[in-house]
Amino acid sequence: MIELVPLHGGQLRQISERFNIPLSQLIDFSANINPDGPPPAVLSNLRTNLENISILTAYPDLEQAGLKRSIADYAGVHPKNIVVANGFIPLLESALRTLRVKRCLLPVPAFVEYRRSLARAGVEIEPHILTSDSNFRYDVHALVHGGHDAVLLANPQNPSGVLTTRNILFQLVSECADRNITVLLDEAFIDYAPLDSLTRDVERFANLIVFRSVTKFHGIPGLRVAYAVANEAIARSLNEHLPPWPITTLASCAVIAALADHPFAERTKLHNDGRKARLNGDLDALGIHTYPSAANFLLLRLPDGTSVERLWKHMIAEHHIVLRDCSNYETLPSRYLRTAIRTAEENNKLVGAVAQSLQFC
């Protein structure tokens, strides 16, 4: 692992202090956030609400009724299926407590907080290794057989961005239901491929809980809002295992404004597809292999003989560009970095910087 690398992407303060580079001069390709920022209505909504003193002096709605209605409309479910919290981790840990999960199958490499959350909950972890030869794709047969009572996976997969089609996941959940296995499905980046979401199937499958993020796609991670979708009975239990008032009033109002801007969502998908295709082609021309990502990031396998550590450091020190070091992704070999998809101009800067840095690494 590269020395003193932050556990997560987007931790620019640590990078700034280590390399003695002003924070404002760093270009962050390590966090997968919409580079165009939030919908305009979010900022105008926040400004308006800050003029209303009651927003700050009154407690938030304990039931978060307005926020849940907005999310339900966006996701195509009933508000009673929605559970909200200030991030994915509280929702996952609530699910683990509610369902009393004993042993969980964990396909790896995966988001590092999966293992940490399972360990905190005292859940026995059964790793299942995904391989680069198969593009990190899930094998339904392998995921449903074993002594586990739950499986935790992501679609699109993280860190590869590879998408599993809705039909395959539907088959997986169905076969898991026959074996009393709960499927904990992280759809943090499914907004880029919404037709493959299983969100609308939660009432059909009592063994399915889907987790989704609002803030990545809509460019507002500082507001910390995520939600889970489950059948009504499970959703009620999840809420009982969460602390009260998980979302501030300002964050709730901003998210409602963001989700109402449907043209923004369509533009975001269109921009991301075009920028990703261009960046993918440019990196391929440099001899860097990428995987078929459906999200707003690319997993990069560097050419043989390239030092990942030297490249990562050189990109920061010489070009002020921060890539995501992937050394803390379990079972992932040391030849990998990950890059977010940013604006066309920033992506061009990235390609030029990588081309120069490869000569020294």
N, C-alpha and C positions, 0 to 999 in steps of 0.2 A: 504494500500500500504506500502511496506517496505520502511523505512525511507531513503530518499536521493538516491533512486534507479535511475540510468540513464534512460532517456526516451526510448533509443534504446539499442540494443545489441552492443557489440564491443567497448564500451566506457571504456577501461581499465585504462586510466589515472585517471578517477574519482575513480575507485575501488582501484587502487594502492595508491592513496593519503588517501582515507578514512581508509583503513586497514593497511597502512604503510607496504606494501609489494612491493618489486621492480617489476616494470612492466614486466621485463624479466622472472620473476618466475611465473607469472599467466598463466594458461591454459584456453583459451577462448572457452567455449561451448555456449556462449550467442549470437554469430553471426554465421549465416549460410553460411560460406564461404568454398569453396573447400579446404580441409585440405592438399591436395597434392601440393597446390600452382599453379601458372600459367603454361601454356605450356612452355617448354624450349625456343621455338622460340621467346616468348615475351621478355625475358631477353636479349637474343642476339640481338634482334631488337633494344631495347632501348639503349644498349651499343653502337651499330653501329651508331645510329642516334645522340647520344650525341657527337660523333666525327665529326659530320657534322654541322658546325657553322650556316649554312643557316636554319637549322631546328628551331633554336632559334631566328634568326634575321628576318626571313620572317613571315608574317601573315599566319595563317592557311587558308586553302581553304574555302572560304565563303560558298560554296555549299556542302562541305564535300563529293564530288563525289566519291572518292575512298572508303571512309568508308561506304557510302550508298550502293555501289555496293557489297562490301564484306558482309554486313549485309543482303542484298537482296538475295544473293546467299545462305547464311546460312539458311535464313528463308523461302526460296522458293517463293519469291514474286518479283515484279519489283522495281527497285530503286525509282521510283516515288511514291511508297507506303510508303516509309521510312521517318521518322522524327527522328532526333537525338538530344539529350540534355545531360547535365552533371548530369544525375540522373532522377529518375521517377517523382519526384514532379513537376519540371518545365513542363514536358510533360502533366501531369494531369491538371495542372492549365491552360496550353494553351488550352486544350480540353474544359475545363469548360467555358473559355472566348469565344472560337470560336463558340461553340454550344449554348451559352447563356442558360445553364442549370438553371432551376428554382427550381425544387424539385427532390432530388435524394434519391432513396431507397438504404439504406446501411445495408447489412447483417452484424450483429455483433455477436461474437467478430471479430475484424478485425484490420489490421495494423493501428496504432494510427494516422498516417499521413493522412489517408483518411479523417477522420472527420475534422482535422485541415485545410486541403486544401479546403474542401467544405465550411467550415466556413469563411475562408479568402476570398473566391470567392462570399460570400453572398448567397450561395445556401441553401435552406431549406432542412433539413435532416430528412428523415423518417427512423428511425431504424427498422430493421427486425431481430428479435432474433433467432439465430441458437442455437439448444440445443445439449448437449452432448449425450442425449438419441438417437439422430438420427445421431451421429458421425459428427455433424456440417454440414450435407449435405444440398445442396440447393433444395428447392421445387419450381419447375418451375411455378406451378399455383400461389403460393404466391408471386413470384417475378414479375409477369406480371400484376397483378391486383392491382389497386390503382390509386391515383391521381398524381403519379410521372412521370416525363418526361425522367428520366435516372435511371440506376441502376449501382452501382459500386461494383464489386466483384472480387475475386481472384481465380485462379485455377493453381496449388493446393492452397487450402484455407490456410490462415494464421490467427491464429497460429497452426491449427491442422495438416496441411499437407495433408488433405483428398482431393482426386482427384475426380472431376466430369468428367464423360466420355464425349468425343467429341459429341456423339449422343445427350446426354441430353442438352449440351450447345447449340448445333445447333438448337434444338427445342426451347430453350429459346430465342435465338436471333431472330429466325423466328417469334415467337409469339410477341416479343417486336416490331419487324418491323411492324406488322399489327396494333399495337397500338401507333406508332410513339414514341417509347421509345428507347433511346440510351443505348447501353450496353458498359460500360467502363470496360474492362476485363484486370486485372493485371495478366500476365503470368510470373512473375519474376522467378519462379522455374520450368517452363514447360520443360526446357531442360532435366530434369530427366524423363519426360514422353512425348516426342515430338509428338507422334502419336495422342495425345489428344488436340493438339494445334488448335486454330481457326485462326491462322495467315493467312493461305492461303485463307480464306473465306471473306476477307475484300472487295474485289470487288463485291462479290455477295450480301453483306449486307452493305448498306449505313449507317446503324445505329450502326455499330460495329467499335470500336477502341480498338486495342490490344496493351498493354504495355509490353515490355520485357526488361530484364536486361542482360548485357553482363558480368558484373564484378563478380557476385556471383559464377556462375557455373565455370567460368574460373579463379577464384582466384585473381582478380585484382580490388577490390573495391576502392582502393586508387586513381584509375584513373577516376572514376565517369563517366561512359558512359552507357546510356540507350537509348532505341528507342521505338517509337510508330509505329504501322502499321495500315494504314487506306486506304480507297479508294483514288484515285488520287486527287480528288477535296478537300476532307477533309484534306489530308496530306499537300496540298498546303496552306490551311488556317492555319493549325497548325504551319507551318513554319513561317508564317507572324506574329504570336503572340509570337514568341520566340525571344530573343535578338540575335544579330549576334555573330558569333564565339563562339558557346557554348562548343566546344570540342578543346582541344589543339592538336597541330600536333603530339606531342609525344604520347598522349593517342590514337589518331586515328591510328597511325602506329602500336601501340601495340595491339589494338583490331583486326586490319586486320590480324596480325600474329596469334593471338589466334584463330580466327574463321577458319583459313585455316587448323588448325591441327585437322582433323577429327578423327584420332585414339585416340587423347586425350579425345575427347568427349565420345567415346565408352568406354574407360577405366574408365572414371569418373563415368559413369552410372553403370558399372559393379562393381567397388569398392564400390560405395555407397550402392548398393543393398545388397551386402554381409555383409558389416559392419553394416548396419542398422538392418538386420535380426538378427545378433548375439547380438547386443546391445539390441534390443527389447526383445529377449528371456531372457537375463540376468536381465533386469529390471523387467520383469514379474515375475521372480523367487523371486524377493525381495518384491513382492506385489504391485508393481507400475504399474498402468494401462496406456497403451499407445494407441494412435489412429492409424488407418491404413494410415500412411503417404506415399505419393508418392514423397516427397521432401527429402532434406538432413537434416531434423530435426524431432524430436519427441516431441509431447505434452504429458507431464507427469501429471497424476492425482495421488497425493500422498495418502497413506493409511489414513483411518479415524483416527483422533486424532493427526496427524503429524502437527507440526508447520512449515508452509512454510518459515516464516521469519527466525526462528532459523536454519532450514536446509540450507537455502541460505547463511546465514552468516557463519555457521559452515564449509560449503564446501570451502568458501574463506579463512577463518582464519586458518583452520587446514590443508587443502589440496591444497590451492591455485587454486581451480577450480571455474570458474565463470559460473553459469547457468543463463538463462534468466528468470528473475522474470516476471510473466504475470499479475501482479495486475493492470497494466494500459490498459489491454485489456477489453473493455467495455462488461459488462454482464458476464464475465468469473468469476466463483466462485474462492475463495481464495486458493483452494487446488492445484493450477496448477503451474508448472514450465515447461520450454521448454529447450531442449538440442539439440545442433547441433550434427551431425555425424562427428566425427573426425577420425584419424587413428586408426587402431586396437589396438595399444599399448595405446594410449590416452583413447580410449573407455574403455579398461580394467581398467585403473586408475580411471576413472569415476565410474564404477560399484563398485570397492572396496571402494572408498571414500563414495559413497552413502550408502553402506551397513554399514559402521562404523558410519556415521552421523545419520542414522535413529535411532540408539540406544540412542542418546542424544536429539532427537527432537520429 
